[in-house]
């Protein structure tokens, strides 16, 4: 378990979720967190997707794996278990079982 050092409020209420093989529309890169691309999924929802998880063909790409851009709201002092980390973000699960992405900068040093 790791402890959250800084609060984080999710920025997107209903972000992109896609399955491996789904086609998505690819937009601009994220200037704050390089390695992420803004995408629109097959159902019209949008969000940031790691570039490595896209097989891009022009402005369209195929998802290489199942993915959700769901973010997790956390408060300082919250305990979370950590999963995969990529480009400054980590998949975290709180003690109530809620899961989503949080910025690595939210975690106490030595996570």
N, C-alpha and C positions, 0 to 999 in steps of 0.2 A: 504494500500500500504506500501511496505517496500523499503528501499533504499539499493542498492548494494554498498558495501564498497570496494570490490576488483574485478578486472577484472577476467573473466573466459572464456577460449577458449575451446570449445568442443574437446574431445580427439578422438572421433569416428565419422566418417562421415556418415555411413549408418548402425546404430546399430540394434540389434535384436528388432523385434516387433512380438508379438504373441497374439493369442486370447485364452480365457478360453477354456480349454480342449486340446489345442495343445500339442504335445509331443516335448520336447526339450532334447538335450544332455547336461548333467551337468558336468562341469569341476571344477577347483579348487576354493577355497574360496579366497576372497580379503584380503590380509594381512593388507592393509592400512585402509579399511573400513569393519570391521567384520560384517557379516550378509548378504553379497552379494556373489553370486556364478556366475562364468563365464559360460554362456550357449550358445549353438548353436541352433537356431530356425529351423523350418521345411524348410525354404527357404535358409538355410545356413548362414544367417546373425548371428553375435555374439554380445554379450554384457553382462553387469552385470544385474542380476535379484535378488531381495530380496528373501531370503530363505523362508520366510513366504508365498510367492506367488507360491511356488512349492510343489507338492505332489510327493516326490522323491521315486523312485524304482530303487536302484542301481545307475547306471550312467545315467539313464533316469528319466524324471519327466514330470508330466502333469501340465500345467499352471492352476492355480486356478482362475485367472482373466485376463482380457485383460491387456496388458502391452506394453509399448515401452521404450527403454533405450535412447530415444532422449534427448540430452543435449541442453541447451540453452546458447549461447554465450552472455555475458553481460559485460558492462563496469562500472567502478565505477561511482556512481551518478545516474545510471539508476533506475527508479521506477519499481517495480514488485509487482504483487499480488501473494500470496502464497497459495499453495494447500497442499496436503499431504506431510508430512516429514517422512523419514525412514532412519535409519542407517547413519546419517550425511549428507543426501541429502534432497532437497525439490523440489517439482514440482512448477515451477514459470512461470508466464505469464507476458511479458513486455507490455508496453502501445500500441505497434503495433499489439498485439495479437499473437506474437510468443511465443511458450511454450516449456518447456523441464526441465530436471533436472539440478540443480546447487548445489554445495557444500554449506552447511549451513555456512561454514567459510567465504563465499563471502558476507554475509549480515552484515549490520551495527549492532552493539550491540543493544539489545533490540528489535530486529526484530519484 
